[in-house]
Amino acid sequence: MKMITINKSEWADGLQKAAQAYRLFGPVKEKEFHSFKRLQDGVLPDLACLNTRLSPKHLIYPQSEVMFDYTLDESRADHHILKEAARDDSPQAVVGIRPCDAKAFVLVRMNFDTPEYQDPYWIRAYEATTLVGLGCAAPCSSCFCTTAGCGPYHEEGLDVLLADAGNHYLAKVLTEKGAKFVAAAGWKTAAEPQAADRTIAALKQASESKITSFVQTDNLRSTETTDLHNAAFWEEVSFSCINCGTCTFSCPTCWCFDIQDENRGKAGVRMKNWDSCMYPLFTLHGTGHNPRGTKLHRVRQRFMHKLKYFVDKYDRGIHCVGCGRCVRLCPVNIDIRRVCNMMNNFAASGAACAIE
């Protein structure tokens, strides 16, 4: 690990140099919202953005992705051929990603890259990606990252961590990927390590002091899954849900997908698309039976997976990084922070907790 000082007067020039070796992405303002987009010539990432409406997970895991194309047209020389679709797995860098979104890729990798199963599409895209993060100086009011295993200057998942130190950025180079990106940008000015560490520590403390939203998770592992599954509060939690899927599509750690074939005549494509456990069709069997046929079942599944099943299966923290997107975007104000605390209190008391 090494520390680099990047004068802001050198920032744009460095990114222009890096663009010769990387496809660059970053937060860009579109009307009233920010989104992670490909940075065109002369466009800089808007690092004043508090957070994007959608996470940058689509840069590694596209919302719709063609896996194969095929044809059954016997008049064509390549009939009956199933071909993998062309992909661009050249190096890309995501500049200005928040630490919570970078940590989310670490959690998602536990699903797409296991000893038994590997998703080659996800893995190739992830390995081609360098994550250049920016520490959060002003967390959103809905952020609860510090109690969700993350934080405004969290390093896990990042290749470079940037800290805004006024007229310059301090860049903590964390991985070999990060070192290659910094070299491609031509940023070479070494920072004095101890002074840089003190600056980043002070910025981290100041940022964490602004976080006023928290969740309690210490008792989730101790309760029986069946007891929590049958808790009385799920009816009240799910009452207002309209199964729109906003929570899952905005969540950086949601990974559900569907495979579909789209045909036109004798040709077609096989596609991988985001899906959502909030949708009634998600678990519909070919027989017509649906084991999660009501919104109570679906809402309970979402929260049990993130806050209980994942905790038990992987023996670690919750499947959430505390970015607060689902809190801000839910049209009926279902709040994962409240549900998490209800589940944790239930686990602590061993009985159904009181509805707030």
PyMOL commands that set and color helices and strands:
alter all, ss='L'
color gray80, all
select helices_A, chain A and resi 8-18+56-59+99-112+120-127+145-147+176-185+193-208+225-229+234-238+246-250+280-283+295-314+325-329+336-349
alter helices_A, ss='H'
color red, helices_A
select strands_A, chain A and resi 2-7+23-30+33-38+64-71+82-84+92-97+129-134+160-164+168-173+257-264+267-274
alter strands_A, ss='S'
color yellow, strands_A
deselect
rebuild
show_as cartoon
